Amino acid sequence: MFDLFQIFLRSARLLFAVGVGLTSGAALAADAAAKPAVSVELSKLVDLSNQQRDRMIAEHDALARQLRDATEEKRREIYEKMSEQKKAFEAAQSALHKRIREEQRAQRSLQRSR
């Protein structure tokens, strides 16, 4: 389960980076020069998403450390906590990504109307 969760976290990071439009540092610099400044709201949403991700990773690492020395019964409880955290994280990230997409659409419509 630990390996699957690590794969999930890596793929979530990658999907988030692609969904938000983040790639390499050079591509970001080129995009920044070519596009107008990103709205403050969008920046806040991206920062919030990153904070949620970092918090999830820290919580998962803490549970993984507990898992090493746990009895079989305690392991089941820890796996259950990990599963609940994963579901909560996915729901929070999904809602946040929807807000990010809405903000991006709003920005595009503002740019088209100019």
DRENFIFI-655613 format. One line per field, with one value per residue (C-alpha): z, x, y; residue in three letters. Coordinates in Angstrom, 1 decimal, padded with zeros to 4 digits, m for minus. Layout:
N
z = c(Z/...)
x = c(X/...)
y = c(Y/...)
residuo = c(ALA/...)
// end
This chain:
114
z = c(000.0/000.8/m002.7/m004.3/m002.2/m003.2/m006.9/m006.3/m004.7/m007.6/m010.2/m008.3/m008.3/m012.0/m012.9/m010.8/m012.5/m015.9/m015.0/m013.7/m016.6/m014.7/m016.4/m016.2/m014.9/m018.4/m019.7/m016.8/m017.5/m021.2/m020.3/m017.8/m020.5/m023.1/m020.9/m018.7/m014.9/m013.3/m011.1/m007.3/m006.8/m009.0/m007.3/m003.9/m005.1/m006.4/m003.1/m001.2/m003.3/m002.7/001.1/001.1/m000.8/001.6/004.6/003.2/002.5/006.0/007.6/005.4/006.4/010.1/009.6/007.6/010.5/013.0/010.6/010.9/014.6/014.8/015.6/013.1/014.7/014.8/011.2/010.1/012.0/010.3/006.9/007.5/008.5/005.4/003.3/004.9/004.5/000.9/000.2/002.0/000.1/m003.2/m002.5/m001.3/m004.3/m006.7/m005.4/m005.5/m009.0/m010.1/m008.5/m010.4/m013.7/m013.1/m012.3/m015.5/m017.5/m016.0/m016.9/m020.5/m020.9/m019.5/m022.0/m024.9/m024.0/m024.1)
x = c(000.0/002.9/004.3/000.9/000.4/003.8/002.9/m000.4/001.4/003.9/001.2/m000.9/002.0/002.6/m001.1/m001.3/001.8/000.4/m003.1/m001.9/000.5/003.7/006.6/010.3/011.9/012.8/009.3/007.9/010.2/009.2/005.5/005.9/007.4/004.8/001.7/000.3/000.7/m001.3/m004.1/m003.6/m006.5/m005.0/m001.7/m003.4/m005.2/m002.0/m000.2/m003.1/m002.9/000.8/000.3/m002.4/000.0/002.9/000.6/m000.6/002.9/004.0/001.0/001.6/005.3/004.3/001.9/004.5/007.0/004.4/003.6/007.2/006.9/003.2/001.4/m000.9/m004.0/m002.4/m001.3/m004.9/m005.8/m002.9/m003.8/m007.4/m006.2/m004.0/m007.0/m009.2/m006.5/m006.0/m009.8/m009.9/m006.9/m008.4/m011.6/m009.9/m007.6/m010.5/m012.4/m009.4/m008.5/m012.1/m011.7/m008.3/m009.9/m012.8/m010.3/m008.3/m011.5/m012.4/m008.9/m009.2/m012.6/m011.2/m008.3/m010.7/m012.9/m010.1)
y = c(000.0/002.4/002.0/002.6/005.7/007.1/006.5/008.3/011.3/011.5/011.2/013.8/016.2/015.7/016.1/019.2/020.7/019.9/021.1/024.4/024.8/024.5/022.8/023.6/026.8/027.9/027.3/029.3/032.2/032.2/032.0/034.9/037.0/036.1/036.3/039.0/038.7/035.9/037.2/037.3/035.0/032.3/032.6/032.2/029.1/027.5/028.3/026.8/023.6/023.4/023.8/021.1/018.8/019.4/018.9/015.6/014.4/015.3/013.5/010.5/010.3/010.5/007.6/005.6/006.0/004.7/001.8/000.5/m000.4/m001.1/m004.4/m006.0/m004.4/m001.0/m001.4/m001.8/001.4/003.3/002.0/003.1/006.6/006.7/005.8/008.4/011.1/010.2/010.5/013.8/015.1/014.0/015.8/019.0/019.0/018.3/021.3/023.5/022.5/023.4/026.8/027.2/026.2/028.7/031.5/030.6/030.8/034.1/035.5/034.2/035.8/039.1/039.0/038.3/041.2/043.7)
residuo = c(MET/PHE/ASP/LEU/PHE/GLN/ILE/PHE/LEU/ARG/SER/ALA/ARG/LEU/LEU/PHE/ALA/VAL/GLY/VAL/GLY/LEU/THR/SER/GLY/ALA/ALA/LEU/ALA/ALA/ASP/ALA/ALA/ALA/LYS/PRO/ALA/VAL/SER/VAL/GLU/LEU/SER/LYS/LEU/VAL/ASP/LEU/SER/ASN/GLN/GLN/ARG/ASP/ARG/MET/ILE/ALA/GLU/HIS/ASP/ALA/LEU/ALA/ARG/GLN/LEU/ARG/ASP/ALA/THR/GLU/GLU/LYS/ARG/ARG/GLU/ILE/TYR/GLU/LYS/MET/SER/GLU/GLN/LYS/LYS/ALA/PHE/GLU/ALA/ALA/GLN/SER/ALA/LEU/HIS/LYS/ARG/ILE/ARG/GLU/GLU/GLN/ARG/ALA/GLN/ARG/SER/LEU/GLN/ARG/SER/ARG)
// end
